[in-house]
Amino acid sequence: MPHDQLWKQLLETFFREFMELFLPDVAEHIDFDSVEPLGAELFTDLPKGRLRRPDFLVQVRTREGATEIVLIHVEVQARRRKDVPARMFDYYCLLRLRREVPVLPVVVYLQPGAGGITRERFAAGLWGRETLRFEYDALGLPDLSAEEYLANPSALAPALSALMRAPGMDRVARAFRALERVARTDVDEARRFLLAYVVDHYMKLTDDEAEELKALSQSSTATEVKQMFLSFQSRAHEQGLSQGMQQGLSQGMQQGLSQGLQQGLSQGLQQGLSQGMQQGLSQGLSAGRAHGEQAVLLRLMRRRFGALAPEVVARVEAIQDTNQLEALADRILDARTLDELGLPTA
């Protein structure tokens, strides 16, 4: 599972635990009964027109007042790159303009070098004058102490300790301690499996280490630990078998189709089929791209202007030129009305 998909699921499931564990001063202001994960937000990266999507976005209400709404934006980065501060600022501006509510940005780093729990900033200026200062929270998990978080009572802490530094600690013993803590966590089986998957995903034990870990689990005197290990191994095996069958079926179909075409078709028919497939594929890709651009533009228009009349939708769907569709999407933020957007007439 890619880390962005894994973290989206992890944050949706353990959002309260995440905030209380790493940003407790923020968590005390949040009404966690009001938490509402938001769907994928798409932004046009002006002026290039490339679409951008935040990793995780949630809307919360504060304890200070029922009408106060805050967006919490979490971006997960494999490593700390030079362009991250500017990107976090861009996301902040786009979210603030679109939602018109306060935004709290957080970045999570999965490789060492960010310095643990800290604050980062993006600054801009001219001629020795600072004209802009933007700050956000940064969590460099690999720079935190695994030992400290293995002892933390949070349900999330032992799983994320798999990402943290542990000098001198045996890897198998460390994985066992993390999974043992997960097994004793007071959450349902599905959540325990997700936490165990995080440990397995980021510890990356070798085959020999995995066998040693299995032996440790079998020798444990705690019934819940044995049951958790058995459940995790069984479900992981089922998922691996399913993925393997799908991959094998796909490869087998492609290989069989290729061999059948080579053996059963004459050269002339092959050439005609190839030309026809290329032409059809080209047309299909062009139409598919135009349809996708139409869908994005309509989504942005509804976000900006509200419900659209059927005739407006029809005018957008009549546009097949992808460059024209991208240009219209670029003008969304500047246009105050549909007339200013400049849709072509029917």
matplotlib code that plots the C-alpha trace (Angstrom):
import matplotlib.pyplot as plt

x = [0.0, 1.5, 2.4, -0.1, -3.0, -1.8, -1.6, -4.9, -6.5, -4.4, -5.3, -9.0, -9.1, -6.8, -7.1, -7.8, -4.9, -2.6, -3.4, -3.3, 0.0, 1.9, 0.0, -1.7, -1.9, -4.0, -6.0, -7.4, -9.2, -10.9, -14.4, -13.6, -17.3, -17.4, -14.6, -15.5, -12.9, -13.2, -13.1, -10.3, -9.7, -8.4, -6.5, -5.2, -1.5, -1.4, -0.2, 0.7, -2.7, -1.4, -3.8, -2.7, -4.3, -3.7, -2.9, -5.4, -7.9, -10.4, -12.9, -13.4, -15.3, -13.6, -14.6, -14.7, -17.8, -20.2, -19.8, -16.0, -14.7, -11.1, -9.5, -6.6, -4.4, -1.8, 0.8, 2.9, 6.4, 8.9, 11.8, 12.4, 12.9, 13.7, 10.3, 8.2, 7.8, 6.6, 4.2, 2.7, 2.2, 0.5, -1.8, -2.6, -3.5, -5.7, -7.5, -8.1, -9.4, -11.7, -13.1, -12.7, -12.0, -8.8, -6.4, -3.9, -1.1, 1.0, 3.6, 4.8, 8.3, 9.0, 12.8, 15.3, 16.6, 13.6, 14.5, 11.5, 8.5, 9.3, 8.0, 9.0, 8.5, 8.3, 9.6, 9.7, 11.1, 12.6, 15.6, 16.4, 12.8, 10.8, 7.3, 5.9, 6.4, 4.4, 4.8, 3.4, 4.0, 6.4, 6.7, 9.9, 9.0, 12.4, 14.1, 11.9, 12.8, 11.1, 11.8, 9.8, 6.8, 6.8, 6.1, 3.5, -0.1, -1.6, -3.0, -1.1, 2.3, 3.6, 2.7, 4.4, 7.5, 8.4, 9.4, 11.5, 15.1, 16.1, 19.9, 21.1, 17.7, 17.3, 15.0, 13.1, 12.6, 11.5, 9.0, 7.7, 7.3, 5.4, 3.1, 2.6, 1.5, -0.8, -2.3, -3.1, -4.7, -8.3, -9.6, -11.5, -9.8, -9.9, -8.0, -5.5, -4.9, -4.2, -1.8, 0.0, 0.2, 2.0, 4.6, 5.1, 5.2, 7.8, 10.0, 10.6, 11.9, 14.0, 12.7, 14.9, 13.8, 10.2, 10.7, 12.3, 9.4, 6.9, 8.8, 8.7, 4.9, 4.3, 6.3, 4.4, 2.3, -0.3, -3.3, -4.2, -0.7, -0.9, -4.4, -3.4, -0.3, -2.4, -5.1, -2.5, -0.7, -3.9, -5.3, -1.9, -1.7, -5.2, -4.4, -1.1, -2.8, -5.6, -3.1, -0.9, -3.9, -4.9, -1.4, -1.0, -4.3, -3.5, -0.1, -1.5, -4.2, -1.7, 0.7, -2.1, -3.5, 0.0, 0.7, -2.7, -2.3, 1.1, 0.1, -3.5, -3.3, -1.7, 0.8, -1.6, -4.3, -1.9, -0.9, -4.5, -5.5, -2.5, -3.3, -7.0, -6.1, -3.7, -6.2, -9.0, -6.7, -5.7, -9.3, -10.3, -7.5, -8.3, -12.0, -11.2, -8.9, -11.5, -14.1, -11.8, -11.0, -14.8, -15.4, -12.7, -13.9, -17.5, -16.4, -14.4, -17.3, -19.7, -17.2, -16.9, -20.4, -22.7, -25.3, -25.1, -28.0, -28.4, -27.5, -24.2, -23.3, -24.2, -21.9, -19.0, -19.7, -19.7, -16.0, -13.7, -10.5, -8.5, -6.3, -9.5, -10.8, -7.5, -7.5, -11.1, -10.0, -7.1, -9.5, -11.7, -10.0, -10.0, -13.6, -16.2, -19.2, -19.9, -19.8, -16.3, -15.2, -16.0, -17.6, -18.2, -21.8, -23.8]
y = [0.0, 3.4, 5.6, 8.4, 5.9, 4.3, 7.6, 8.8, 5.6, 6.0, 9.6, 9.1, 6.2, 7.7, 11.5, 12.3, 10.1, 11.7, 15.3, 14.4, 12.6, 15.2, 18.5, 18.3, 22.1, 22.1, 19.1, 20.7, 23.2, 20.6, 19.2, 15.7, 14.9, 17.3, 15.9, 15.6, 14.2, 16.0, 14.5, 15.0, 18.7, 19.5, 22.7, 24.0, 24.9, 28.3, 29.2, 25.7, 24.1, 21.0, 19.5, 19.3, 17.3, 17.7, 14.4, 14.7, 17.4, 17.4, 20.0, 20.5, 22.7, 24.3, 24.0, 27.8, 28.2, 26.1, 28.3, 28.3, 26.0, 25.1, 23.1, 20.9, 20.0, 17.2, 16.6, 13.5, 13.7, 10.9, 13.4, 17.0, 18.9, 22.5, 23.1, 21.9, 25.3, 27.0, 24.1, 24.3, 28.0, 27.5, 24.9, 27.3, 30.1, 27.9, 26.3, 29.7, 31.3, 28.4, 27.7, 31.1, 29.6, 29.3, 26.6, 24.7, 23.1, 20.2, 18.2, 14.7, 13.5, 9.8, 10.1, 11.6, 15.1, 17.3, 17.5, 15.9, 18.0, 21.5, 24.5, 25.4, 28.6, 30.0, 33.6, 36.0, 39.5, 42.1, 44.4, 43.2, 43.6, 40.6, 40.9, 37.5, 35.0, 31.8, 29.1, 25.5, 22.5, 19.8, 16.3, 14.5, 11.0, 9.3, 11.9, 10.9, 8.2, 4.9, 3.9, 7.0, 6.2, 2.5, 3.6, 6.1, 5.0, 6.2, 3.5, 5.1, 5.6, 2.0, 1.6, 4.9, 3.9, 1.7, 4.9, 6.3, 6.0, 3.2, 3.1, -0.1, -1.7, -5.2, -4.9, -8.1, -7.3, -3.8, -5.1, -7.5, -4.8, -2.6, -5.4, -6.5, -3.0, -3.0, -6.3, -4.9, -1.7, -1.2, -0.9, -3.2, -5.9, -3.8, -0.9, -3.3, -4.8, -1.3, -0.5, -3.9, -3.3, 0.0, -1.8, -4.4, -1.9, 0.4, -2.1, -4.1, -7.3, -9.8, -13.3, -14.5, -11.7, -12.4, -16.1, -15.0, -12.6, -15.4, -17.7, -14.9, -14.5, -18.2, -18.3, -15.4, -16.2, -13.5, -14.9, -11.6, -11.3, -14.8, -14.1, -10.8, -12.3, -15.2, -12.8, -10.4, -13.3, -14.8, -11.5, -10.5, -13.9, -13.5, -10.0, -11.2, -14.2, -12.0, -9.5, -12.3, -13.9, -10.6, -9.8, -13.4, -13.3, -9.9, -11.1, -14.4, -12.6, -10.3, -13.1, -15.3, -12.5, -11.7, -15.3, -15.7, -12.7, -13.8, -17.4, -16.9, -13.8, -13.3, -10.4, -8.3, -8.7, -7.9, -4.7, -3.7, -4.5, -2.6, 0.5, 0.3, -0.2, 2.7, 5.0, 4.0, 4.3, 7.8, 8.9, 7.2, 8.9, 12.3, 11.9, 10.6, 13.5, 16.0, 14.3, 14.4, 18.1, 18.8, 17.0, 19.0, 22.3, 21.6, 20.7, 23.9, 25.9, 24.4, 25.2, 28.8, 29.7, 27.1, 25.1, 25.3, 25.6, 22.7, 24.9, 26.0, 22.3, 21.6, 24.4, 23.0, 19.4, 20.7, 21.9, 19.2, 21.2, 20.3, 23.4, 25.5, 23.6, 24.0, 27.8, 28.1, 26.2, 28.6, 31.6, 30.1, 31.9, 35.3, 35.2, 36.6, 35.6, 33.1, 35.9, 36.8, 33.2, 33.5, 30.3, 30.0, 30.4, 27.3]
z = [0.0, -0.9, 2.0, 1.0, 1.0, 4.2, 6.0, 4.8, 6.3, 9.4, 10.0, 9.3, 11.8, 14.5, 14.0, 17.6, 18.8, 16.2, 17.4, 21.1, 20.6, 18.6, 19.0, 22.4, 22.7, 19.5, 20.4, 23.5, 21.4, 19.1, 19.5, 18.3, 18.0, 15.1, 13.0, 9.3, 6.9, 3.5, 0.1, -2.3, -2.9, -6.4, -7.1, -10.4, -10.0, -11.7, -14.2, -15.5, -14.9, -13.2, -10.6, -7.0, -4.2, -0.4, 1.3, 4.2, 5.0, 7.9, 9.1, 12.8, 15.1, 18.1, 21.8, 22.0, 19.8, 17.8, 14.7, 14.6, 11.9, 11.3, 8.4, 9.4, 6.5, 6.9, 4.2, 4.3, 2.8, 2.3, 2.9, 3.7, 0.4, -0.3, -2.0, 0.9, 2.7, -0.6, -1.3, 2.2, 1.7, -1.6, -0.1, 2.8, 0.4, -1.9, 1.1, 2.8, -0.4, -1.2, 2.3, 3.9, 7.3, 9.4, 8.2, 10.4, 8.2, 9.4, 7.5, 8.4, 7.3, 7.0, 6.7, 9.1, 9.0, 9.9, 13.6, 15.4, 16.4, 15.3, 13.3, 9.8, 7.9, 4.5, 4.1, 1.2, 0.9, -1.4, -1.1, 2.5, 3.6, 4.8, 3.2, 4.3, 7.1, 7.1, 9.7, 10.1, 12.3, 11.2, 12.6, 11.7, 13.0, 12.3, 14.6, 17.6, 20.1, 19.5, 23.2, 24.4, 22.1, 22.9, 26.5, 25.6, 26.5, 23.2, 20.8, 17.9, 19.5, 19.4, 15.7, 14.7, 16.8, 13.8, 12.0, 14.8, 15.8, 18.1, 18.5, 20.1, 20.2, 18.6, 15.6, 16.3, 20.0, 19.0, 16.5, 19.1, 21.7, 19.3, 18.2, 21.8, 22.7, 19.7, 20.8, 24.2, 22.8, 23.6, 20.0, 17.7, 15.5, 12.3, 14.0, 15.6, 12.2, 10.7, 13.5, 13.1, 9.4, 10.0, 12.2, 9.5, 6.7, 8.2, 10.1, 6.9, 8.6, 6.7, 6.3, 9.1, 11.4, 10.5, 11.5, 14.8, 15.5, 14.8, 17.3, 19.9, 19.4, 19.8, 23.0, 24.6, 27.6, 26.8, 24.9, 23.3, 21.8, 20.2, 18.9, 17.4, 15.7, 14.3, 13.0, 11.5, 9.7, 8.4, 7.0, 5.5, 3.8, 2.4, 1.1, -0.5, -2.1, -3.5, -4.9, -6.3, -8.1, -9.6, -10.8, -12.2, -14.0, -15.6, -16.7, -18.0, -20.0, -21.6, -22.4, -23.8, -25.9, -27.3, -28.2, -29.8, -32.0, -33.1, -33.9, -35.2, -37.4, -40.7, -41.0, -43.0, -40.5, -37.7, -39.4, -39.9, -36.4, -35.0, -37.0, -36.0, -32.4, -32.4, -34.0, -31.7, -28.7, -29.7, -30.2, -26.9, -25.0, -26.5, -25.6, -22.1, -21.4, -22.5, -20.4, -17.4, -17.9, -18.2, -14.9, -13.1, -14.5, -13.5, -10.0, -9.7, -11.0, -8.5, -5.7, -6.9, -8.1, -6.5, -8.4, -12.2, -14.6, -17.1, -20.0, -18.4, -17.8, -21.5, -22.6, -20.7, -22.0, -25.5, -25.2, -26.5, -26.7, -23.6, -23.8, -23.7, -20.7, -18.8, -19.6, -18.2, -15.0, -14.6, -14.6, -11.8, -8.9, -10.7, -12.1, -9.8, -12.0, -14.7, -17.3, -16.2, -16.6, -20.4, -21.3, -25.1, -26.2, -27.2]

ax = plt.figure().add_subplot(projection="3d")
ax.plot(x, y, z, "-o")
ax.set_aspect("equal")
plt.show()
